[in-house]
Amino acid sequence: MILVPRSYCVIIHFCSVGVRIGEMLDKRYTVYGYTGHGVFSNVVRGRDQARASTEVAIKIIRNNEMM
């Protein structure tokens, strides 16, 4: 398990495609690393540009028609 100091979790909208390092999500979060994945979601590490580049853990829920 990788812990990001002083982080908080952000749930992003359903996503049908993967994210890339350096990608900006919701015009706010910059992805800089991968943390883990599961059946229905992935977790990536990012920086919140609206909060002085605070490190965050971002949970991305997969868009799956079967869910």
VOVEXVO-987184 format. One record per residue (C-alpha): residue number from 0; residue in one letter; chain; x, y, z. Coordinates in nm, 4 decimals. Each point is the difference from the previous one (the first is absolute). Layout:
+-----+---+---+----------+----------+----------+
!   k ! r ! c !        x !        y !        z !
+-----+---+---+----------+----------+----------+
! NUM ! A ! A !        X !        Y !        Z !
...
+-----+---+---+----------+----------+----------+
END
This chain:
+-----+---+---+----------+----------+----------+
!   k ! r ! c !        x !        y !        z !
+-----+---+---+----------+----------+----------+
!   0 ! M ! A !   0.0000 !   0.0000 !   0.0000 !
!   1 ! I ! A !   0.1279 !   0.3456 !  -0.0909 !
!   2 ! L ! A !  -0.1092 !   0.2846 !   0.2247 !
!   3 ! V ! A !   0.0002 !   0.3602 !  -0.1169 !
!   4 ! P ! A !   0.0711 !   0.2299 !   0.2967 !
!   5 ! R ! A !  -0.2795 !   0.2431 !   0.0880 !
!   6 ! S ! A !  -0.2098 !  -0.1192 !  -0.2912 !
!   7 ! Y ! A !  -0.3678 !  -0.0286 !  -0.0593 !
!   8 ! C ! A !  -0.1958 !  -0.2147 !  -0.2416 !
!   9 ! V ! A !  -0.1731 !   0.1451 !  -0.3023 !
!  10 ! I ! A !  -0.2540 !  -0.2001 !  -0.1971 !
!  11 ! I ! A !   0.0041 !   0.0897 !  -0.3674 !
!  12 ! H ! A !  -0.2892 !  -0.0530 !  -0.2399 !
!  13 ! F ! A !  -0.0405 !  -0.3316 !  -0.1806 !
!  14 ! C ! A !   0.2801 !  -0.0524 !  -0.2493 !
!  15 ! S ! A !   0.0070 !  -0.2493 !  -0.2884 !
!  16 ! V ! A !   0.3625 !   0.0654 !  -0.1004 !
!  17 ! G ! A !   0.3179 !  -0.0169 !   0.2056 !
!  18 ! V ! A !   0.1878 !   0.3016 !   0.1305 !
!  19 ! R ! A !   0.3594 !   0.0914 !  -0.0792 !
!  20 ! I ! A !   0.2810 !   0.1478 !   0.2068 !
!  21 ! G ! A !  -0.0088 !   0.3774 !  -0.0456 !
!  22 ! E ! A !  -0.3693 !   0.0048 !  -0.0953 !
!  23 ! M ! A !  -0.2224 !   0.2692 !   0.1530 !
!  24 ! L ! A !  -0.3321 !  -0.1250 !   0.1428 !
!  25 ! D ! A !  -0.2995 !   0.2288 !   0.0473 !
!  26 ! K ! A !   0.2232 !   0.3014 !  -0.0774 !
!  27 ! R ! A !   0.1382 !  -0.0348 !   0.3525 !
!  28 ! Y ! A !   0.1941 !  -0.3207 !   0.0739 !
!  29 ! T ! A !   0.3323 !  -0.0894 !  -0.1669 !
!  30 ! V ! A !   0.0741 !  -0.3750 !  -0.0022 !
!  31 ! Y ! A !   0.3588 !  -0.0906 !   0.0922 !
!  32 ! G ! A !  -0.0114 !  -0.3685 !   0.1000 !
!  33 ! Y ! A !  -0.1976 !  -0.3209 !   0.0297 !
!  34 ! T ! A !  -0.0923 !  -0.1455 !   0.3384 !
!  35 ! G ! A !  -0.2247 !  -0.2989 !  -0.0656 !
!  36 ! H ! A !  -0.2945 !  -0.1527 !  -0.1783 !
!  37 ! G ! A !  -0.2961 !  -0.2244 !   0.0606 !
!  38 ! V ! A !  -0.2913 !  -0.1483 !  -0.1891 !
!  39 ! F ! A !  -0.2066 !   0.3198 !  -0.0168 !
!  40 ! S ! A !   0.2510 !   0.2793 !   0.0566 !
!  41 ! N ! A !   0.3598 !   0.1245 !  -0.0172 !
!  42 ! V ! A !   0.1833 !   0.2237 !   0.2439 !
!  43 ! V ! A !   0.2594 !   0.2486 !  -0.1207 !
!  44 ! R ! A !   0.2111 !   0.2612 !   0.1755 !
!  45 ! G ! A !  -0.0411 !   0.3609 !  -0.0941 !
!  46 ! R ! A !   0.0442 !   0.3626 !   0.0981 !
!  47 ! D ! A !  -0.2912 !   0.2344 !   0.0625 !
!  48 ! Q ! A !   0.0817 !   0.3204 !  -0.1866 !
!  49 ! A ! A !  -0.2777 !   0.1871 !   0.1838 !
!  50 ! R ! A !   0.1646 !  -0.0730 !   0.3380 !
!  51 ! A ! A !   0.3645 !   0.0949 !  -0.0571 !
!  52 ! S ! A !   0.0905 !  -0.3356 !  -0.1616 !
!  53 ! T ! A !  -0.1122 !  -0.2033 !   0.3025 !
!  54 ! E ! A !   0.0584 !  -0.3724 !  -0.0574 !
!  55 ! V ! A !  -0.3227 !  -0.1980 !  -0.0385 !
!  56 ! A ! A !  -0.1153 !  -0.3550 !  -0.0652 !
!  57 ! I ! A !  -0.2504 !  -0.0104 !  -0.2865 !
!  58 ! K ! A !  -0.2423 !  -0.2900 !  -0.0366 !
!  59 ! I ! A !  -0.1206 !  -0.0455 !  -0.3571 !
!  60 ! I ! A !  -0.3105 !  -0.2143 !  -0.0360 !
!  61 ! R ! A !  -0.0156 !  -0.1950 !  -0.3246 !
!  62 ! N ! A !  -0.2962 !   0.0619 !  -0.2275 !
!  63 ! N ! A !  -0.1435 !  -0.3475 !  -0.0445 !
!  64 ! E ! A !  -0.3396 !  -0.0623 !  -0.1552 !
!  65 ! M ! A !  -0.0295 !  -0.3271 !   0.1976 !
!  66 ! M ! A !   0.0158 !   0.1748 !   0.3426 !
+-----+---+---+----------+----------+----------+
END
